[in-house]
Amino acid sequence: MLVEDETDLLLFPPLRAMWSPRGEPARVMLSGWNAKRVVFGCMNLATGHRLLQVRHHPRAEDFQAFLRRVRRHYRGWQVTLLLDGSHSHTANASQDLAKQLGIRLLWLPKRAPELNPMDTLWGQGKDAISANKQYTSIDEQAALFIDYVGGLSNRKALQTSGVRSKHFWLRRAMSKKFCLPT
């Protein structure tokens, strides 16, 4: 059982609360244009292993490229992908490809990011890498973001994403069917 999501990285940094000397506003340097990359990712809910891929767009063909990567990595395994109803996921071509690749798609409810552990990992990565800092290029930022999220130990990824919590919403069903660690 894998959980999938994607996140946008923007060259303009997300601004978070930060310290500065009293009476002096904090300075965050920005360039005049805002580049973008999309990071597709999934996490194995039993092991914490993550697959990540940077793309230029969040289009159906980009999601399909990620599906192919998932299949290559999990060759010979039955793969179930838990994901949201993004247009790139629900596109007929995406659903057809998933079926052709033998990947079962399970849909999360609409507007429920709190149910997707990848959202927590994205937020942590953005706090650690992207917040309050603009990089010289979006590709530099994307590489550092991938290094951070991918560099977490599997155990740490499961723990910080909430999967190891006794209150994780899928715990009861998953512990029986997918051998979720305690």
Secondary structure, DSSP 8 states (H G I E B T S, - for coil): -EEEEEEEEESS---------TTS-------S---EEEEEEEEETTT--EEEEEES--SHHHHHHHHHHHHHHTTTS-EEEEE---HHHHSHHHHHHHHHHTEEEEE--TT-GGG-HHHHHHHHHIIIIITT---S-HHHHHHHHHHHHHHS-HHHHHHHHTTTSTT-TTHHHHHHHT----
